[in-house]
């Protein structure tokens, strides 16, 4: 009796050690992944800082003024005048957004009924527009009334 109990306990200890090892191994893999991501984040932040520095150098007013003076003949830039600057209230308002699909359908129906929608006649070099194939006439088949089953004959 004691030997069987000892063998069971030794087996449980070996299984516990195996599970512990697997958990430790998985945790180490996850830590390696976290460290890799942290390095990547640091590299991206460094790149962002470098790009911000480049942007501040490229947009310095003195540098831009020298470029404008050297390329004035090609660019033909002019000074901004005071009447060109407007407030937000002076800008034209955008059209309201149509939210209901039935309204869109009615607009399309009205436009096609009025003849304002024209077919696309744009020719492209990639696809040849297929010619309209006439639809075959629909033939009607005379309906035949089903025959009634003889009395007493049925499914059951």
C-alpha positions in Angstrom: 0.0 0.0 0.0 2.8 2.4 0.9 4.7 1.7 -2.3 1.7 2.5 -4.6 1.1 5.7 -2.7 4.8 6.7 -3.0 4.7 6.0 -6.8 1.6 8.2 -7.2 3.2 11.0 -5.3 6.4 10.8 -7.3 4.4 10.9 -10.5 2.5 14.0 -9.3 5.7 15.7 -8.4 7.1 15.0 -11.9 3.9 16.4 -13.5 4.1 19.5 -11.3 7.7 20.1 -12.3 6.8 19.7 -16.0 3.9 22.1 -15.7 6.1 24.6 -13.8 8.8 24.4 -16.4 6.3 24.9 -19.2 4.8 28.0 -17.5 8.2 29.4 -16.9 9.2 28.8 -20.6 6.0 30.5 -21.8 6.5 33.4 -19.5 10.1 33.9 -20.8 8.8 33.9 -24.4 6.2 36.5 -23.5 8.8 38.7 -21.8 11.0 38.4 -24.9 8.1 39.5 -27.1 7.4 42.5 -24.7 11.0 43.5 -24.8 11.0 43.4 -28.6 7.9 45.5 -28.8 9.4 48.0 -26.3 12.5 48.3 -28.5 10.3 48.9 -31.6 8.3 51.6 -29.8 11.5 53.3 -28.7 12.8 53.2 -32.3 9.5 54.7 -33.6 9.6 57.5 -31.0 13.2 58.3 -32.0 12.2 58.4 -35.6 9.3 60.7 -34.8 11.6 63.0 -33.0 14.0 63.0 -35.9 11.2 63.8 -38.4 10.0 66.7 -36.2 13.5 68.1 -36.1 13.7 67.8 -39.9 10.3 69.5 -40.3 11.3 72.4 -38.1 14.5 72.9 -40.2 12.6 72.7 -43.5 9.9 75.1 -42.5 12.2 77.9 -41.1 10.9 81.2 -42.4 14.5 82.4 -43.4 15.0 79.2 -45.5 11.6 79.5 -47.1 12.2 83.2 -48.0 15.5 82.3 -49.6 13.8 79.6 -51.7 11.1 81.9 -52.8 13.6 84.5 -53.9 15.7 82.0 -55.8 12.7 80.4 -57.6 10.5 83.5 -58.0 10.8 83.4 -61.8 9.6 79.8 -62.0 6.9 79.9 -59.3 5.5 83.4 -59.9 4.4 83.7 -56.3 2.6 86.8 -55.0 2.1 88.2 -51.6 -1.2 87.4 -49.9 -3.5 90.5 -49.7 -5.8 91.3 -46.8 -9.0 90.8 -48.8 -8.0 87.2 -49.6 -8.3 86.2 -45.9 -11.8 85.5 -44.8 -13.5 84.4 -41.6 -15.3 81.0 -41.3 -18.7 82.7 -41.6 -17.8 84.0 -45.1 -17.1 80.5 -46.5 -20.0 78.9 -48.4 -21.9 76.3 -46.4 -21.8 72.7 -47.6 -24.9 70.9 -48.7 -26.8 69.0 -46.0 -26.0 65.3 -45.9 -28.9 63.0 -47.1 -29.5 60.5 -44.4 -32.5 58.6 -45.7 -32.0 56.1 -48.5 -35.5 56.5 -49.7 -34.7 60.2 -50.4 -31.7 59.2 -52.5 -33.8 56.7 -54.4 -36.5 59.3 -55.1 -33.8 61.8 -56.3 -32.4 59.2 -58.7 -35.9 58.3 -59.9 -36.8 61.9 -60.5 -33.5 62.6 -62.3 -33.9 59.6 -64.6 -37.6 60.4 -65.3 -36.6 64.0 -66.2 -33.8 62.7 -68.5 -31.0 64.5 -66.7 -29.0 61.3 -66.2 -27.1 60.5 -69.3 -25.5 57.2 -70.1 -21.8 56.9 -69.8 -20.2 57.2 -73.2 -16.6 57.4 -71.9 -14.3 55.3 -74.0 -11.4 53.7 -72.3 -8.5 51.7 -73.7 -8.8 48.8 -71.2 -12.3 47.5 -71.7 -14.5 47.3 -74.7 -18.0 48.3 -73.8 -20.3 45.3 -74.7 -23.1 45.9 -77.1 -26.6 45.5 -75.9 -27.9 42.1 -76.5 -31.7 42.0 -77.2 -33.6 39.9 -74.7 -35.5 37.0 -76.2 -39.3 37.3 -76.0 -40.9 35.6 -73.1 -43.1 32.7 -74.1 -46.0 31.8 -72.0 -46.8 28.2 -71.4 -50.4 27.3 -70.9 -51.2 26.1 -67.5 -52.5 22.6 -67.1 -54.7 21.9 -64.1 -53.3 19.0 -62.0 -55.2 15.8 -62.1 -57.1 14.9 -59.0 -56.1 11.7 -57.2 -58.6 8.8 -57.4 -60.8 8.6 -54.4 -59.4 6.4 -51.6 -55.8 6.7 -52.9 -53.5 8.9 -50.9 -50.2 9.2 -49.3 -51.1 7.2 -46.3 
